[in-house]
């Protein structure tokens, strides 16, 4: 269950510097940072295992970045996304899944810290995003989120 925070910077054209578009906050930044589920009830995210696989492992497959490769961030030609996350698994043993943004069930794993850094560009506002040659990384830990 990813928890964390980050920031998004954008720009309207290559001549402009990046400007802070929005801070992004997930439940780790709230006083109740041990919430079991950060997905909204109406979310269509199918990024977390509901049942163990054949080897009895659970996985999360978050695809950090913008979910919409063309229409997201309209009118922008550059994006820098820098997010830190805290990942852990919470389960129940009574046949029910942990529900809602409250502590429900038992934590079944240690907390893993990880981060993602994306630098995305496109030639115009009506084409798909592509990764820039530099400024992209995924790794462990929670490094400082600094401006580009």
N, CA and C atoms as a LAMMPS dump frame, in Angstrom:
ITEM: TIMESTEP
0
ITEM: NUMBER OF ATOMS
444
ITEM: BOX BOUNDS ff ff ff
-5.0000000000000000e+02 5.0000000000000000e+02
-5.0000000000000000e+02 5.0000000000000000e+02
-5.0000000000000000e+02 5.0000000000000000e+02
ITEM: ATOMS id mol type element x y z
1 1 1 N 0.833 -1.171 0
2 1 2 C 0 0 0
3 1 3 C 0.876 1.232 0
4 2 1 N 0.981 1.899 -1.11
5 2 2 C 1.902 3.023 -1.151
6 2 3 C 1.418 4.188 -0.312
7 3 1 N 2.314 4.741 0.439
8 3 2 C 2.049 5.93 1.238
9 3 3 C 3.205 6.877 0.955
10 4 1 N 2.97 8.154 0.909
11 4 2 C 4.094 9.039 0.704
12 4 3 C 3.683 10.419 0.288
13 5 1 N 4.657 11.128 -0.243
14 5 2 C 4.391 12.478 -0.695
15 5 3 C 5.342 12.807 -1.819
16 6 1 N 5.044 13.875 -2.497
17 6 2 C 5.917 14.304 -3.565
18 6 3 C 5.425 15.61 -4.141
19 7 1 N 6.042 15.998 -5.235
20 7 2 C 5.664 17.235 -5.895
21 7 3 C 5.73 17.037 -7.403
22 8 1 N 4.95 17.866 -8.094
23 8 2 C 4.936 17.863 -9.547
24 8 3 C 5.242 19.277 -10.014
25 9 1 N 6.197 19.414 -10.923
26 9 2 C 6.512 20.686 -11.562
27 9 3 C 6.148 20.561 -13.036
28 10 1 N 5.672 21.659 -13.632
29 10 2 C 5.35 21.614 -15.061
30 10 3 C 5.81 22.897 -15.738
31 11 1 N 5.78 22.882 -17.071
32 11 2 C 6.077 24.09 -17.832
33 11 3 C 5.295 24.075 -19.136
34 12 1 N 4.97 25.287 -19.628
35 12 2 C 4.133 25.432 -20.825
36 12 3 C 4.933 25.358 -22.107
37 13 1 N 6.205 25.731 -22.075
38 13 2 C 7.041 25.6 -23.257
39 13 3 C 8.484 25.449 -22.818
40 14 1 N 9.319 24.989 -23.731
41 14 2 C 10.703 24.667 -23.385
42 14 3 C 11.482 25.88 -22.91
43 15 1 N 11.068 27.081 -23.268
44 15 2 C 11.774 28.295 -22.854
45 15 3 C 11.457 28.683 -21.411
46 16 1 N 10.346 28.228 -20.881
47 16 2 C 9.948 28.567 -19.514
48 16 3 C 10.614 27.632 -18.511
49 17 1 N 10.923 28.143 -17.313
50 17 2 C 11.416 27.247 -16.263
51 17 3 C 10.249 26.411 -15.705
52 18 1 N 10.587 25.328 -15.032
53 18 2 C 9.558 24.523 -14.382
54 18 3 C 8.977 25.292 -13.204
55 19 1 N 7.67 25.179 -12.996
56 19 2 C 6.976 25.819 -11.876
57 19 3 C 6.242 24.742 -11.083
58 20 1 N 6.187 24.892 -9.769
59 20 2 C 5.496 23.921 -8.928
60 20 3 C 4.02 23.887 -9.305
61 21 1 N 3.54 22.719 -9.72
62 21 2 C 2.141 22.557 -10.111
63 21 3 C 1.299 22.163 -8.909
64 22 1 N 1.781 21.194 -8.128
65 22 2 C 1.001 20.764 -6.977
66 22 3 C 1.821 19.864 -6.074
67 23 1 N 1.649 20.03 -4.765
68 23 2 C 2.177 19.008 -3.873
69 23 3 C 1.233 17.813 -3.913
70 24 1 N 1.75 16.643 -3.769
71 24 2 C 0.941 15.429 -3.741
72 24 3 C 1.114 14.809 -2.371
73 25 1 N 0.009 14.516 -1.686
74 25 2 C 0.114 13.892 -0.373
75 25 3 C -0.727 12.634 -0.324
76 26 1 N -0.156 11.629 0.265
77 26 2 C -0.811 10.354 0.46
78 26 3 C -0.903 10.128 1.965
79 27 1 N -1.588 9.095 2.434
80 27 2 C -1.825 8.969 3.871
81 27 3 C -0.601 9.003 4.774
82 28 1 N 0.586 8.718 4.306
83 28 2 C 1.757 8.764 5.19
84 28 3 C 1.992 10.149 5.755
85 29 1 N 1.51 11.173 5.067
86 29 2 C 1.727 12.532 5.528
87 29 3 C 0.691 12.979 6.545
88 30 1 N -0.292 12.177 6.781
89 30 2 C -1.331 12.508 7.735
90 30 3 C -0.951 11.93 9.088
91 31 1 N -1.553 12.425 10.176
92 31 2 C -1.243 11.844 11.489
93 31 3 C -1.534 10.35 11.544
94 32 1 N -2.473 9.886 10.755
95 32 2 C -2.823 8.469 10.738
96 32 3 C -2.025 7.75 9.657
97 33 1 N -0.704 7.894 9.639
98 33 2 C 0.136 7.38 8.565
99 33 3 C 0.156 5.881 8.41
100 34 1 N -0.485 5.14 9.284
101 34 2 C -0.485 3.682 9.198
102 34 3 C -1.803 3.16 8.639
103 35 1 N -2.493 3.973 7.852
104 35 2 C -3.762 3.543 7.266
105 35 3 C -3.528 2.363 6.33
106 36 1 N -4.496 1.445 6.223
107 36 2 C -4.277 0.247 5.446
108 36 3 C -4.497 0.403 3.952
109 37 1 N -5.161 1.441 3.503
110 37 2 C -5.524 1.494 2.093
111 37 3 C -5.588 2.946 1.643
112 38 1 N -4.751 3.308 0.695
113 38 2 C -4.75 4.686 0.222
114 38 3 C -5.518 4.856 -1.08
115 39 1 N -6.077 3.786 -1.628
116 39 2 C -6.864 3.904 -2.852
117 39 3 C -8.257 4.415 -2.518
118 40 1 N -8.732 5.347 -3.304
119 40 2 C -10.072 5.874 -3.104
120 40 3 C -11.097 4.787 -3.407
121 41 1 N -12.264 4.803 -2.729
122 41 2 C -13.272 3.759 -2.964
123 41 3 C -13.709 3.668 -4.419
124 42 1 N -13.709 4.797 -5.134
125 42 2 C -14.139 4.776 -6.53
126 42 3 C -12.983 4.496 -7.489
127 43 1 N -11.791 4.271 -6.951
128 43 2 C -10.609 4.087 -7.785
129 43 3 C -10.71 2.822 -8.615
130 44 1 N -10.234 2.903 -9.837
131 44 2 C -10.174 1.737 -10.712
132 44 3 C -8.786 1.104 -10.671
133 45 1 N -7.945 1.551 -9.739
134 45 2 C -6.601 0.988 -9.639
135 45 3 C -6.678 -0.474 -9.241
136 46 1 N -6.108 -1.314 -10.058
137 46 2 C -5.977 -2.728 -9.722
138 46 3 C -4.5 -3.012 -9.539
139 47 1 N -3.879 -2.262 -8.621
140 47 2 C -2.437 -2.321 -8.485
141 47 3 C -1.965 -3.1 -7.27
142 48 1 N -2.864 -3.755 -6.564
143 48 2 C -2.484 -4.497 -5.377
144 48 3 C -3.069 -5.898 -5.425
145 49 1 N -2.278 -6.876 -5.002
146 49 2 C -2.742 -8.257 -4.976
147 49 3 C -3.86 -8.403 -3.956
148 50 1 N -4.924 -9.048 -4.358
149 50 2 C -5.985 -9.359 -3.403
150 50 3 C -5.803 -10.742 -2.806
151 51 1 N -5.107 -11.596 -3.534
152 51 2 C -4.871 -12.963 -3.077
153 51 3 C -3.419 -13.323 -3.397
154 52 1 N -2.793 -14.161 -2.582
155 52 2 C -1.423 -14.588 -2.888
156 52 3 C -1.373 -15.321 -4.229
157 53 1 N -0.22 -15.227 -4.916
158 53 2 C -0.043 -15.967 -6.16
159 53 3 C 0.253 -17.431 -5.836
160 54 1 N 0.621 -18.213 -6.838
161 54 2 C 0.882 -19.638 -6.643
162 54 3 C 2.015 -19.93 -5.681
163 55 1 N 2.92 -18.975 -5.492
164 55 2 C 4.03 -19.145 -4.552
165 55 3 C 3.756 -18.474 -3.208
166 56 1 N 2.494 -18.07 -2.987
167 56 2 C 2.066 -17.416 -1.745
168 56 3 C 2.694 -16.044 -1.518
169 57 1 N 2.904 -15.275 -2.608
170 57 2 C 3.403 -13.915 -2.505
171 57 3 C 2.311 -12.929 -2.888
172 58 1 N 2.317 -11.769 -2.22
173 58 2 C 1.458 -10.646 -2.581
174 58 3 C 2.326 -9.595 -3.248
175 59 1 N 1.773 -8.899 -4.245
176 59 2 C 2.534 -7.87 -4.948
177 59 3 C 1.733 -6.587 -5.061
178 60 1 N 2.451 -5.487 -5.178
179 60 2 C 1.854 -4.217 -5.565
180 60 3 C 2.564 -3.831 -6.861
181 61 1 N 1.811 -3.329 -7.807
182 61 2 C 2.386 -2.976 -9.107
183 61 3 C 2 -1.551 -9.466
184 62 1 N 2.246 -0.615 -8.539
185 62 2 C 1.961 0.785 -8.833
186 62 3 C 2.767 1.214 -10.043
187 63 1 N 2.125 1.92 -10.94
188 63 2 C 2.8 2.491 -12.091
189 63 3 C 2.959 3.981 -11.878
190 64 1 N 3.969 4.411 -11.113
191 64 2 C 4.078 5.838 -10.841
192 64 3 C 4.267 6.643 -12.11
193 65 1 N 3.683 7.801 -12.134
194 65 2 C 3.735 8.669 -13.299
195 65 3 C 2.344 9.184 -13.574
196 66 1 N 2.126 9.703 -14.754
197 66 2 C 0.804 10.175 -15.111
198 66 3 C 0.028 9.049 -15.78
199 67 1 N -1.182 8.797 -15.312
200 67 2 C -1.986 7.714 -15.861
201 67 3 C -2.469 8.018 -17.265
202 68 1 N -2.54 9.286 -17.606
203 68 2 C -3.043 9.686 -18.915
204 68 3 C -1.882 10.222 -19.733
205 69 1 N -1.463 9.478 -20.744
206 69 2 C -0.235 9.84 -21.441
207 69 3 C -0.377 10.999 -22.422
208 70 1 N -1.586 11.454 -22.723
209 70 2 C -1.757 12.575 -23.641
210 70 3 C -2.516 13.717 -22.985
211 71 1 N -3.673 13.446 -22.421
212 71 2 C -4.539 14.509 -21.917
213 71 3 C -4.167 15.007 -20.528
214 72 1 N -3.412 14.218 -19.772
215 72 2 C -3.014 14.676 -18.449
216 72 3 C -2.17 15.936 -18.547
217 73 1 N -2.378 16.881 -17.673
218 73 2 C -1.653 18.149 -17.649
219 73 3 C -1.804 18.884 -18.977
220 74 1 N -3.016 19.255 -19.339
221 74 2 C -3.251 19.919 -20.634
222 74 3 C -2.455 21.221 -20.764
223 75 1 N -1.976 21.474 -21.961
224 75 2 C -1.237 22.692 -22.246
225 75 3 C 0.196 22.692 -21.762
226 76 1 N 0.686 21.579 -21.231
227 76 2 C 2.052 21.507 -20.712
228 76 3 C 2.925 20.663 -21.637
229 77 1 N 4.217 21.02 -21.712
230 77 2 C 5.145 20.255 -22.54
231 77 3 C 6.277 19.637 -21.716
232 78 1 N 6.324 19.914 -20.417
233 78 2 C 7.338 19.338 -19.552
234 78 3 C 6.782 19.043 -18.179
235 79 1 N 7.157 17.903 -17.606
236 79 2 C 6.747 17.516 -16.252
237 79 3 C 7.942 16.935 -15.513
238 80 1 N 8.05 17.274 -14.246
239 80 2 C 8.989 16.624 -13.343
240 80 3 C 8.165 16.12 -12.179
241 81 1 N 8.19 14.809 -11.94
242 81 2 C 7.444 14.188 -10.854
243 81 3 C 8.449 13.575 -9.901
244 82 1 N 8.382 13.946 -8.633
245 82 2 C 9.297 13.408 -7.621
246 82 3 C 8.482 12.987 -6.412
247 83 1 N 8.395 11.674 -6.201
248 83 2 C 7.569 11.131 -5.131
249 83 3 C 8.357 10.172 -4.267
250 84 1 N 8.055 10.178 -2.968
251 84 2 C 8.569 9.207 -2.007
252 84 3 C 7.399 8.392 -1.482
253 85 1 N 7.64 7.11 -1.22
254 85 2 C 6.578 6.224 -0.754
255 85 3 C 7.04 5.375 0.421
256 86 1 N 6.072 4.923 1.206
257 86 2 C 6.24 3.913 2.256
258 86 3 C 5.308 2.785 1.878
259 87 1 N 5.823 1.609 1.69
260 87 2 C 5.018 0.476 1.233
261 87 3 C 4.972 -0.589 2.324
262 88 1 N 3.775 -1.129 2.579
263 88 2 C 3.646 -2.239 3.516
264 88 3 C 2.372 -3.003 3.194
265 89 1 N 2.253 -4.177 3.768
266 89 2 C 1.088 -5.035 3.558
267 89 3 C 0.314 -5.145 4.859
268 90 1 N -0.998 -5.023 4.767
269 90 2 C -1.889 -5.198 5.908
270 90 3 C -2.926 -6.251 5.511
271 91 1 N -3.182 -7.21 6.387
272 91 2 C -4.102 -8.312 6.091
273 91 3 C -5.062 -8.538 7.254
274 92 1 N -6.096 -9.295 6.949
275 92 2 C -6.988 -9.817 7.986
276 92 3 C -7.065 -11.322 7.801
277 93 1 N -7.361 -12.036 8.869
278 93 2 C -7.403 -13.496 8.832
279 93 3 C -8.8 -14.032 9.083
280 94 1 N -9.805 -13.187 8.876
281 94 2 C -11.184 -13.623 9.101
282 94 3 C -11.982 -13.698 7.799
283 95 1 N -11.272 -13.732 6.653
284 95 2 C -11.959 -13.82 5.368
285 95 3 C -12.36 -12.486 4.778
286 96 1 N -12.035 -11.375 5.439
287 96 2 C -12.376 -10.043 4.946
288 96 3 C -11.098 -9.267 4.637
289 97 1 N -11.16 -8.403 3.633
290 97 2 C -10.032 -7.534 3.314
291 97 3 C -10.067 -6.302 4.201
292 98 1 N -8.894 -5.747 4.549
293 98 2 C -8.903 -4.443 5.214
294 98 3 C -9.631 -3.431 4.324
295 99 1 N -10.459 -2.621 4.919
296 99 2 C -11.282 -1.684 4.152
297 99 3 C -11.101 -0.259 4.631
298 100 1 N -11.214 0.674 3.694
299 100 2 C -11.26 2.089 4.037
300 100 3 C -9.939 2.645 4.511
301 101 1 N -9.925 3.924 4.757
302 101 2 C -8.72 4.606 5.219
303 101 3 C -8.706 4.68 6.734
304 102 1 N -8.613 3.508 7.345
305 102 2 C -8.507 3.388 8.795
306 102 3 C -7.639 2.176 9.083
307 103 1 N -7.09 2.1 10.276
308 103 2 C -6.3 0.935 10.635
309 103 3 C -7.258 -0.233 10.795
310 104 1 N -7.091 -1.244 9.965
311 104 2 C -7.993 -2.394 9.927
312 104 3 C -7.157 -3.612 9.562
313 105 1 N -7.134 -4.608 10.4
314 105 2 C -6.309 -5.785 10.147
315 105 3 C -4.956 -5.649 10.807
316 106 1 N -4.035 -6.509 10.394
317 106 2 C -2.702 -6.563 10.99
318 106 3 C -1.646 -6.273 9.939
319 107 1 N -0.625 -5.518 10.311
320 107 2 C 0.466 -5.308 9.378
321 107 3 C 1.223 -6.617 9.24
322 108 1 N 1.453 -7.051 8.001
323 108 2 C 2.081 -8.339 7.731
324 108 3 C 3.45 -8.189 7.075
325 109 1 N 3.999 -6.988 7.077
326 109 2 C 5.317 -6.784 6.488
327 109 3 C 5.987 -5.585 7.137
328 110 1 N 7.274 -5.499 6.922
329 110 2 C 8 -4.299 7.323
330 110 3 C 7.642 -3.173 6.354
331 111 1 N 7.954 -1.953 6.733
332 111 2 C 7.747 -0.801 5.851
333 111 3 C 8.957 -0.698 4.925
334 112 1 N 8.704 -0.613 3.637
335 112 2 C 9.758 -0.43 2.645
336 112 3 C 9.671 0.992 2.107
337 113 1 N 10.766 1.716 2.165
338 113 2 C 10.826 3.067 1.615
339 113 3 C 11.318 2.979 0.18
340 114 1 N 10.625 3.688 -0.729
341 114 2 C 11.078 3.746 -2.116
342 114 3 C 10.697 5.079 -2.725
343 115 1 N 11.309 5.406 -3.85
344 115 2 C 11.047 6.684 -4.505
345 115 3 C 11.032 6.517 -6.016
346 116 1 N 10.445 7.5 -6.654
347 116 2 C 10.453 7.564 -8.115
348 116 3 C 10.703 9.013 -8.517
349 117 1 N 11.491 9.18 -9.548
350 117 2 C 11.766 10.49 -10.136
351 117 3 C 11.539 10.37 -11.64
352 118 1 N 10.616 11.156 -12.176
353 118 2 C 10.343 11.164 -13.621
354 118 3 C 10.572 12.555 -14.177
355 119 1 N 11.171 12.615 -15.355
356 119 2 C 11.274 13.857 -16.122
357 119 3 C 10.681 13.529 -17.491
358 120 1 N 9.493 14.074 -17.747
359 120 2 C 8.75 13.765 -18.97
360 120 3 C 8.675 14.992 -19.86
361 121 1 N 8.724 14.769 -21.168
362 121 2 C 8.649 15.86 -22.135
363 121 3 C 7.754 15.434 -23.299
364 122 1 N 7.266 16.436 -24.03
365 122 2 C 6.576 16.194 -25.291
366 122 3 C 6.699 17.439 -26.164
367 123 1 N 6.645 17.236 -27.462
368 123 2 C 6.846 18.331 -28.399
369 123 3 C 5.717 19.331 -28.424
370 124 1 N 4.507 18.878 -28.136
371 124 2 C 3.357 19.773 -28.061
372 124 3 C 2.368 19.186 -27.071
373 125 1 N 1.337 19.958 -26.75
374 125 2 C 0.383 19.526 -25.729
375 125 3 C -0.533 18.409 -26.201
376 126 1 N -0.464 18.026 -27.467
377 126 2 C -1.395 17.018 -27.988
378 126 3 C -0.735 15.702 -28.361
379 127 1 N 0.442 15.426 -27.833
380 127 2 C 1.122 14.164 -28.115
381 127 3 C 1.468 13.482 -26.798
382 128 1 N 1.843 12.208 -26.882
383 128 2 C 2.146 11.421 -25.679
384 128 3 C 3.44 11.898 -25.026
385 129 1 N 3.514 11.72 -23.714
386 129 2 C 4.714 12.04 -22.958
387 129 3 C 5.803 11.014 -23.247
388 130 1 N 7.066 11.446 -23.222
389 130 2 C 8.218 10.544 -23.306
390 130 3 C 9.187 10.923 -22.195
391 131 1 N 10.032 9.99 -21.804
392 131 2 C 11.022 10.264 -20.765
393 131 3 C 12.156 11.102 -21.343
394 132 1 N 12.59 12.081 -20.571
395 132 2 C 13.763 12.863 -20.947
396 132 3 C 15.003 11.989 -20.79
397 133 1 N 16.104 12.424 -21.381
398 133 2 C 17.338 11.636 -21.337
399 133 3 C 17.897 11.519 -19.919
400 134 1 N 17.615 12.491 -19.042
401 134 2 C 18.137 12.468 -17.671
402 134 3 C 17.014 12.82 -16.704
403 135 1 N 17.237 12.52 -15.434
404 135 2 C 16.28 12.911 -14.403
405 135 3 C 15.258 11.845 -14.063
406 136 1 N 15.501 10.587 -14.465
407 136 2 C 14.577 9.489 -14.187
408 136 3 C 15.271 8.466 -13.297
409 137 1 N 14.595 8.059 -12.238
410 137 2 C 15.181 7.079 -11.319
411 137 3 C 14.077 6.45 -10.476
412 138 1 N 14.311 5.205 -10.079
413 138 2 C 13.484 4.506 -9.1
414 138 3 C 14.466 3.806 -8.175
415 139 1 N 14.251 3.901 -6.86
416 139 2 C 15.169 3.254 -5.942
417 139 3 C 14.593 3.141 -4.55
418 140 1 N 15.411 2.635 -3.635
419 140 2 C 14.976 2.484 -2.251
420 140 3 C 15.387 3.709 -1.442
421 141 1 N 14.653 3.961 -0.369
422 141 2 C 14.893 5.11 0.48
423 141 3 C 13.891 6.216 0.185
424 142 1 N 13.978 7.301 0.921
425 142 2 C 13.129 8.481 0.735
426 142 3 C 14.018 9.72 0.689
427 143 1 N 14.712 9.966 -0.448
428 143 2 C 15.566 11.158 -0.533
429 143 3 C 14.745 12.436 -0.539
430 144 1 N 15.398 13.552 -0.296
431 144 2 C 14.727 14.84 -0.291
432 144 3 C 14.065 15.109 -1.645
433 145 1 N 12.875 15.707 -1.602
434 145 2 C 12.153 16.093 -2.812
435 145 3 C 12.511 17.549 -3.062
436 146 1 N 13.376 17.788 -4.051
437 146 2 C 13.855 19.138 -4.339
438 146 3 C 13.426 19.568 -5.732
439 147 1 N 13.369 20.865 -5.938
440 147 2 C 12.962 21.425 -7.233
441 147 3 C 13.963 21.062 -8.324
442 148 1 N 13.483 20.941 -9.555
443 148 2 C 14.378 20.635 -10.676
444 148 3 C 15.319 21.796 -10.972
